[in-house]
Amino acid sequence: LVLVMVSSDEFNSHVFMEELEEWKQKSSPVWNYLIGTLLILCTVVAVSANALTLRYFIRRSQRSSDLPTLLYILICSVDMCTGAANFPVTVALFSDRYPVLFDSALFCRGWAVFFQFLLKSSMFLVMLLSLSRCIRITLPFSNINKNAVLLSFPIYGFLVICQKIVVISHDAAIAQAVYSPDAAYCYFQMVSESTVTYSKILYIVDTSLDTIQVGIPPLITFVSFVLFPAKLGSYGSSESLRNENKRAAVTVAMFTGLFLLCNFPLFLNSTLEQITAIRFRYPGPIFSPLYMYWYSWPVSKVLSTVINAALNPLLYCCRMSGIKESISTIFPRLSSTV
């Protein structure tokens, strides 16, 4: 997916707006407003509900700092940031896809790094939670090193951020954060002028790492999700213990299933993009249709992930009675309806 860099008198050089006027003649802005409105609603829920559940998990960690609780703290924190991070996209959608905040090259670059970090962190944390619970059920007498699992997250996040800093650095010059109205957000784009052998190798390494980071965690999560039903009945030595562990495992399974469902559009779109890159020049026959070209990426990469961030705390509230009790101390009337 390579675009030709074209400077504009009205926007900075990282912004591509050539096709916007043509799109305005073919499509109604109502779809932008619909997606933008959904983003606003999901943002309100994602930030506020995750703040409440985060409060509960932090208090629970003070009593029992078990691995699932600590992972839930990290997941809630990432979900809160994911909900807030879509604000510039919402502004662009309500501004007829003009970049607005994204017109700043520095902001565009920083947002692209941060949002990729959030996406990959979410996938990695769900993988850790699902895999650790699956191991706990499959091998009930195994000892999972909690510190090693928790340490893997900051190491992974540090490597993800460093990877993007390297590829957009001045010396490497193999990629640039760009804004195009079909996406309505900033993303990393290969620089078409890059012909240096070192840059090509670095680009291949960067692409391969992206594929691994986006593909492997969901695959492991899916395998763990499939193994849950087969192993739920075999965990626990007593009936009460088995029921308690079964409920916790079912909660993780539902959380994992929700993650896979909400992120499926992104996995599908990314796969279609890879197929297009191999056989055609983007957009090719797959992304050429009006709604695929202009709406598939805002919906799959931004809206679906924010919906996931908004639904997660609602699932916690339905499955964990302690969260309802925690909410009741803040909103007594609301708790009676939950």
C-alpha positions as CSV (number, residue, x, y, z in Angstrom):
1,L,0.0,0.0,0.0
2,V,2.1,2.9,-1.3
3,L,0.8,6.4,-2.0
4,V,2.6,9.1,-3.8
5,M,3.5,12.0,-1.6
6,V,1.8,15.2,-2.9
7,S,2.2,18.5,-1.2
8,S,-0.8,20.8,-0.8
9,D,-1.0,24.5,-0.3
10,E,-3.8,24.0,2.2
11,F,-2.5,21.1,4.2
12,N,0.9,19.7,5.3
13,S,2.6,17.2,3.1
14,H,1.6,14.2,5.1
15,V,-2.1,14.8,4.3
16,F,-3.7,13.4,1.2
17,M,-7.0,15.1,0.3
18,E,-7.1,14.7,-3.5
19,E,-10.1,12.3,-3.5
20,L,-12.2,14.0,-0.9
21,E,-14.2,16.2,-3.3
22,E,-15.0,13.3,-5.5
23,W,-16.2,11.3,-2.5
24,K,-18.5,14.2,-1.4
25,Q,-20.3,14.1,-4.7
26,K,-20.9,10.3,-4.4
27,S,-21.8,9.8,-0.8
28,S,-23.9,11.4,1.9
29,P,-22.2,12.7,5.1
30,V,-24.9,11.0,7.2
31,W,-22.6,7.9,7.4
32,N,-19.8,10.0,8.9
33,Y,-22.2,11.5,11.4
34,L,-23.5,8.0,12.3
35,I,-20.0,6.6,12.9
36,G,-19.0,9.7,14.8
37,T,-22.1,9.6,17.0
38,L,-21.4,5.9,17.8
39,L,-17.8,6.8,18.6
40,I,-19.0,9.5,21.0
41,L,-21.4,7.1,22.8
42,C,-18.8,4.3,23.0
43,T,-16.2,6.8,24.3
44,V,-18.5,8.0,27.1
45,V,-19.2,4.4,28.2
46,A,-15.6,3.2,27.7
47,V,-14.0,5.9,29.7
48,S,-16.6,6.1,32.5
49,A,-17.4,2.4,32.9
50,N,-13.7,1.3,32.7
51,A,-12.9,4.0,35.3
52,L,-15.4,2.4,37.7
53,T,-14.2,-1.2,37.0
54,L,-10.6,-0.1,37.3
55,R,-11.4,1.3,40.8
56,Y,-12.9,-2.1,41.8
57,F,-10.0,-4.1,40.5
58,I,-7.4,-1.8,42.1
59,R,-9.2,-2.2,45.5
60,R,-9.4,-6.0,45.0
61,S,-5.7,-6.2,44.2
62,Q,-5.0,-4.7,47.6
63,R,-6.7,-7.7,49.2
64,S,-5.5,-10.3,46.8
65,S,-3.0,-9.5,44.0
66,D,-3.8,-12.6,41.9
67,L,-2.7,-12.6,38.2
68,P,-6.2,-12.2,36.6
69,T,-7.0,-9.1,38.8
70,L,-3.7,-7.5,37.8
71,L,-4.3,-8.3,34.1
72,Y,-7.8,-6.8,34.4
73,I,-6.3,-3.6,35.8
74,L,-4.0,-3.3,32.8
75,I,-6.9,-4.2,30.4
76,C,-9.2,-1.5,31.9
77,S,-6.4,1.1,31.6
78,V,-5.8,0.3,28.0
79,D,-9.5,0.3,27.2
80,M,-9.9,3.7,28.9
81,C,-7.1,5.1,26.7
82,T,-8.6,3.4,23.6
83,G,-11.9,5.1,24.2
84,A,-10.3,8.5,24.6
85,A,-7.8,8.1,21.7
86,N,-10.5,8.1,19.1
87,F,-11.4,11.7,19.7
88,P,-9.4,13.1,16.8
89,V,-11.0,10.6,14.5
90,T,-14.5,11.7,15.7
91,V,-13.6,15.3,15.0
92,A,-12.4,14.4,11.5
93,L,-15.7,12.5,10.8
94,F,-17.8,15.5,11.9
95,S,-15.6,17.8,9.8
96,D,-16.3,16.1,6.5
97,R,-13.1,14.1,6.9
98,Y,-10.8,17.1,6.9
99,P,-7.8,16.3,9.1
100,V,-8.2,19.1,11.7
101,L,-6.0,17.8,14.6
102,F,-4.3,15.4,12.3
103,D,-3.0,18.3,10.1
104,S,-0.1,18.6,12.6
105,A,2.6,16.2,11.5
106,L,3.9,15.8,15.0
107,F,0.4,15.0,16.4
108,C,-0.2,12.6,13.5
109,R,3.0,10.7,14.1
110,G,2.4,10.6,17.9
111,W,-1.2,9.5,17.5
112,A,-0.3,6.7,15.0
113,V,2.4,5.3,17.4
114,F,0.1,5.5,20.4
115,F,-3.0,4.0,18.7
116,Q,-0.9,1.1,17.3
117,F,0.5,0.6,20.8
118,L,-3.1,0.4,22.3
119,L,-4.3,-2.0,19.6
120,K,-1.4,-4.4,20.0
121,S,-1.4,-4.1,23.8
122,S,-5.0,-5.0,24.0
123,M,-4.4,-8.1,21.9
124,F,-1.4,-9.1,24.0
125,L,-3.2,-8.6,27.3
126,V,-6.2,-10.6,26.2
127,M,-3.8,-13.3,25.1
128,L,-2.1,-13.4,28.5
129,L,-5.4,-13.5,30.4
130,S,-6.9,-16.2,28.1
131,L,-3.8,-18.3,28.0
132,S,-3.1,-18.1,31.7
133,R,-6.7,-19.2,32.5
134,C,-6.5,-22.0,30.0
135,I,-3.3,-23.3,31.5
136,R,-4.8,-23.0,34.9
137,I,-7.7,-25.2,33.8
138,T,-5.8,-27.7,31.7
139,L,-2.9,-28.0,34.2
140,P,-4.5,-27.2,37.6
141,F,-1.3,-28.1,39.5
142,S,1.0,-26.0,37.4
143,N,2.6,-22.9,38.9
144,I,2.4,-19.8,36.6
145,N,5.1,-17.2,37.3
146,K,3.0,-14.1,37.9
147,N,6.0,-11.7,37.9
148,A,7.2,-13.0,34.6
149,V,3.8,-12.7,33.0
150,L,3.4,-9.1,34.2
151,L,6.9,-8.2,33.2
152,S,6.3,-9.4,29.6
153,F,3.8,-6.6,29.0
154,P,6.0,-3.5,29.6
155,I,8.8,-5.3,27.7
156,Y,6.4,-6.0,24.8
157,G,5.1,-2.4,24.8
158,F,8.6,-1.0,24.9
159,L,9.6,-3.1,21.9
160,V,6.4,-2.1,19.9
161,I,7.1,1.6,20.5
162,C,10.8,1.3,19.7
163,Q,10.0,-0.5,16.5
164,K,7.9,2.4,15.2
165,I,10.3,5.0,16.3
166,V,13.1,3.3,14.3
167,V,11.1,3.0,11.1
168,I,10.0,6.7,11.2
169,S,13.4,8.0,12.2
170,H,15.2,10.4,9.9
171,D,18.1,8.0,9.1
172,A,15.9,5.0,8.2
173,A,13.3,7.0,6.3
174,I,11.2,4.0,5.2
175,A,7.9,5.0,6.6
176,Q,5.9,8.2,7.4
177,A,2.7,8.8,9.4
178,V,0.2,10.0,6.9
179,Y,-3.5,11.1,7.0
180,S,-6.0,10.2,4.2
181,P,-9.7,10.9,4.3
182,D,-10.7,7.3,3.4
183,A,-9.3,6.2,6.8
184,A,-10.1,9.4,8.7
185,Y,-7.0,8.7,10.9
186,C,-3.2,8.7,10.7
187,Y,-1.4,5.5,9.9
188,F,2.1,4.4,8.8
189,Q,2.8,4.5,5.1
190,M,5.8,3.2,3.2
191,V,7.8,6.0,1.6
192,S,7.8,5.2,-2.1
193,E,11.1,6.9,-2.7
194,S,13.0,4.6,-0.3
195,T,15.4,2.5,-2.5
196,V,18.3,2.0,-0.1
197,T,18.9,-1.7,0.6
198,Y,19.1,-1.1,4.4
199,S,15.7,0.6,4.3
200,K,14.2,-2.2,2.3
201,I,15.4,-4.8,4.8
202,L,14.2,-2.7,7.7
203,Y,10.8,-2.3,6.0
204,I,10.5,-6.1,5.5
205,V,11.5,-6.7,9.2
206,D,8.9,-4.0,10.3
207,T,6.2,-5.6,8.2
208,S,7.0,-9.1,9.5
209,L,6.9,-7.9,13.1
210,D,3.6,-6.2,12.5
211,T,2.2,-9.4,11.1
212,I,3.4,-11.4,14.1
213,Q,2.1,-8.9,16.6
214,V,-1.3,-8.7,15.0
215,G,-1.6,-12.3,14.0
216,I,-0.1,-14.5,16.8
217,P,-1.8,-13.1,19.9
218,P,-5.4,-13.5,18.5
219,L,-4.5,-17.0,17.2
220,I,-3.3,-18.1,20.7
221,T,-6.4,-16.4,22.2
222,F,-8.7,-18.3,19.8
223,V,-7.0,-21.6,20.6
224,S,-7.4,-20.9,24.3
225,F,-11.1,-20.0,23.7
226,V,-11.7,-23.2,21.9
227,L,-10.2,-25.3,24.7
228,F,-12.3,-23.7,27.4
229,P,-15.5,-25.8,26.9
230,A,-13.6,-29.1,26.9
231,K,-11.8,-28.4,30.1
232,L,-14.3,-26.5,32.2
233,G,-15.8,-29.6,33.9
234,S,-12.4,-31.1,35.0
235,Y,-11.2,-28.2,37.2
236,G,-11.6,-28.3,40.9
237,S,-11.6,-31.0,43.5
238,S,-14.9,-30.1,45.3
239,E,-18.2,-29.1,43.9
240,S,-18.1,-25.5,45.4
241,L,-14.5,-25.0,44.2
242,R,-15.4,-26.4,40.8
243,N,-18.4,-24.0,40.4
244,E,-16.4,-21.0,41.5
245,N,-13.6,-21.7,39.1
246,K,-16.0,-22.6,36.3
247,R,-17.8,-19.2,36.7
248,A,-14.4,-17.4,36.6
249,A,-13.4,-19.4,33.5
250,V,-16.7,-18.8,31.8
251,T,-16.2,-15.1,32.4
252,V,-12.8,-15.2,30.8
253,A,-14.2,-17.2,27.9
254,M,-17.0,-14.7,27.3
255,F,-14.5,-11.8,27.5
256,T,-12.3,-13.6,25.0
257,G,-15.2,-14.3,22.7
258,L,-16.3,-10.7,22.8
259,F,-12.7,-9.6,21.9
260,L,-12.6,-12.0,19.0
261,L,-16.0,-10.9,17.7
262,C,-15.3,-7.2,18.0
263,N,-11.9,-7.5,16.4
264,F,-12.9,-9.8,13.6
265,P,-13.6,-6.9,11.2
266,L,-10.1,-5.7,11.6
267,F,-8.6,-9.1,11.1
268,L,-10.7,-9.6,8.0
269,N,-9.9,-6.2,6.6
270,S,-6.2,-6.7,7.2
271,T,-6.3,-10.0,5.5
272,L,-8.1,-8.5,2.5
273,E,-5.5,-5.8,2.4
274,Q,-2.7,-8.3,2.3
275,I,-4.4,-10.2,-0.5
276,T,-4.8,-6.9,-2.4
277,A,-1.1,-6.0,-1.9
278,I,0.0,-9.3,-3.3
279,R,-2.2,-9.4,-6.4
280,F,-3.2,-5.8,-7.1
281,R,-2.4,-2.2,-6.5
282,Y,-4.5,-0.8,-3.6
283,P,-7.5,-0.4,-3.6
284,G,-7.9,-3.1,-6.2
285,P,-11.2,-4.8,-6.8
286,I,-11.8,-5.5,-3.1
287,F,-11.5,-2.0,-1.7
288,S,-12.7,-0.1,-4.8
289,P,-16.5,-0.2,-3.9
290,L,-17.6,3.0,-2.3
291,Y,-18.4,1.7,1.1
292,M,-15.4,-0.6,1.4
293,Y,-13.0,2.2,0.4
294,W,-14.5,4.9,2.6
295,Y,-16.0,3.1,5.6
296,S,-14.3,-0.3,6.1
297,W,-11.2,1.1,7.9
298,P,-12.9,3.6,10.2
299,V,-15.4,0.9,11.2
300,S,-12.9,-2.0,11.5
301,K,-9.9,-0.3,13.1
302,V,-11.5,2.4,15.2
303,L,-15.2,1.8,15.8
304,S,-15.0,-1.9,16.5
305,T,-12.1,-1.6,18.9
306,V,-13.9,1.2,20.8
307,I,-17.1,-0.9,21.0
308,N,-15.0,-3.7,22.5
309,A,-13.5,-1.2,25.1
310,A,-17.1,-0.1,25.9
311,L,-18.6,-3.6,26.2
312,N,-15.9,-5.1,28.4
313,P,-16.8,-3.3,31.6
314,L,-20.5,-4.1,31.0
315,L,-19.6,-7.8,30.8
316,Y,-17.5,-7.5,34.0
317,C,-20.5,-5.9,35.7
318,C,-22.9,-8.7,34.6
319,R,-20.5,-11.5,35.6
320,M,-18.8,-10.1,38.8
321,S,-21.0,-9.3,41.7
322,G,-18.2,-7.4,43.5
323,I,-18.3,-4.7,40.8
324,K,-22.1,-4.2,41.4
325,E,-21.4,-3.7,45.1
326,S,-18.6,-1.3,44.3
327,I,-20.8,0.7,42.0
328,S,-23.5,0.8,44.7
329,T,-21.2,2.7,47.0
330,I,-21.0,5.5,44.4
331,F,-24.4,5.3,42.7
332,P,-26.9,3.7,45.0
333,R,-29.9,4.2,42.7
334,L,-28.1,3.0,39.7
335,S,-26.9,-0.3,41.3
336,S,-30.5,-1.4,41.9
337,T,-31.1,-1.4,38.1
338,V,-27.9,-3.2,37.2
